[in-house]
């Protein structure tokens, strides 16, 4: 039985993981990879299996992504060429050979012990001023009064507005400025 290749492209990592989970539960398929594509936060989910299983899994994943407004595209290649399958297969990871290693104990040197006949009386030692967090070796303390306040945390990479609740990787329609850019 020849294997087929299924490709599903969605918007956002969280949606890609959810769609991959739904596809794996819907049919007997092997997930090859979830790959980040260039630009727009799109993710490509690749899977293999027999033709019917891959078609069922892709249709389930596409329906899941459509419900969450993140479907970009989907494709099923029923019997791809061997060269194409070799290109899309997961990269072979090199296994690290487990060579039994033996830990050698460090050679113990016998130190000559000598008796201490004098009794040391500790002298008063002047201590320097206590170190603070601002002090670094080789640098002088910096004046923090003239510095600007740190920038607010921006989570939306589309509008860069700190008030926007959208996070990087989420669908574009969640951005509060989505209507200003036109239809997404």
Protein Blocks (a to p, Z undefined) as FASTA:
>chain_A
ZZdddddddedjklmmmmmmmmmmmpccddfbdcddeehhiacddddddfklmmmmmmmm
mmmmmmnopafbdcddfbacfklmmmmpccdddddddddddddddddddddddddfbdcd
dddddddddddfklcghiacddfklpccdddddfbfklopakbmbdehiafklpmklmmn
opZZ
